[in-house]
Each structure stands twice: as C-alpha cells, then as structure tokens.
Amino acid sequence: MLKARRVAMQIGPLFEILDESAFISVECVGPERFGKAREYLERRMHHDYSFTDTASFVVMRELRIESALTADHRFQEAGFSVLLG
C-alpha cells in the first residue's frame, strides 16, 4: 500500500519496525489455512467478504484474537471487535 501511495522510501523503515517489534508477528497462510479460508468464504457468499478478509478471520480465530485494528465493518459482522470506528 505504501508503494501504491508513492511513499516507497518508507517501506524499508516500516519493515524494520515490524521485524523488531515484540508485539507483531507475521503469520503465513499455508495450505491448511487457505482451505479453511476458502470454506469460510464459500459458506458465507451472502456477505461482502474478500478472500483476504476470510483468511484474516481464520488466522485471528486460530490465535484467539478478538479485536481488529480496523474500521472495516466486515470484521464486526464476523464476530470481532473493531477498534477504529
């Protein structure tokens, strides 16, 4: 997103902050999580969820994360607390 917003010079420092943070972890969506996210999306086609949304929901539930730093109403629809709203 930073690159798309023409502030590419901030990408390096951002990754350094993320790498050094004790409060942030990078989670990969491997084959098992991918399958769960796909199933979640297919069962809820009546919602306006993207695959990225459903992959996030799967990982958050697995890690027992209850709140999201977002204003995106889709997270609230999925049962999470949204912290920006």
C-alpha positions in Angstrom: 0.0 0.0 0.0 2.9 2.4 0.7 4.3 1.7 -2.7 1.0 2.4 -4.3 0.7 5.7 -2.4 4.1 6.8 -3.8 5.9 6.7 -0.5 8.2 3.7 -1.3 11.1 5.2 0.6 9.1 4.4 3.8 8.8 0.6 3.1 12.3 -0.3 4.4 11.9 1.5 7.7 8.4 0.1 8.2 9.7 -3.5 7.7 12.5 -2.8 10.2 9.9 -1.6 12.8 7.8 -4.7 12.1 10.8 -7.1 12.4 11.9 -5.6 15.7 8.5 -5.4 17.3 7.7 -7.8 20.2 4.0 -7.1 19.6 3.8 -8.0 15.9 4.1 -11.4 14.3 3.8 -12.3 10.6 1.5 -15.2 10.0 1.6 -17.2 6.8 -1.5 -18.7 5.2 -0.3 -22.2 4.2 -2.4 -24.9 2.6 -4.5 -25.7 5.7 -5.4 -22.1 6.5 -6.0 -21.4 2.8 -8.5 -24.3 2.7 -10.3 -23.1 5.9 -10.5 -19.5 4.5 -11.9 -20.8 1.2 -14.5 -22.9 3.0 -15.4 -19.9 5.2 -15.9 -17.7 2.1 -17.9 -20.3 0.3 -20.3 -20.8 3.2 -20.8 -17.0 3.5 -21.2 -15.9 -0.1 -24.1 -13.7 1.1 -21.6 -11.4 2.9 -19.3 -9.0 1.1 -16.1 -10.7 2.3 -13.0 -10.9 0.3 -10.7 -13.9 0.5 -8.2 -11.7 2.4 -10.9 -11.0 4.9 -11.7 -14.7 5.4 -8.1 -15.6 5.7 -7.7 -12.9 8.4 -10.7 -14.3 10.2 -9.3 -17.8 10.2 -5.9 -16.8 11.5 -7.4 -14.5 14.1 -9.7 -17.2 15.4 -6.9 -19.7 15.5 -4.7 -17.3 17.5 -7.7 -16.3 19.7 -7.5 -12.6 18.6 -10.8 -10.9 19.4 -10.2 -7.4 18.2 -9.0 -5.9 15.0 -7.3 -2.5 14.4 -9.7 -1.6 11.7 -12.9 0.3 11.0 -14.0 -2.4 8.5 -17.5 -3.5 9.4 -16.9 -6.9 7.9 -14.8 -7.8 10.9 -17.6 -6.9 13.2 -20.0 -9.0 11.1 -17.6 -11.9 11.6 -17.8 -11.5 15.3 -14.7 -9.4 16.1 -14.5 -6.1 17.9 -13.3 -3.3 15.7 -11.1 -0.8 17.4 -11.4 2.1 14.9 -14.9 3.1 14.2 
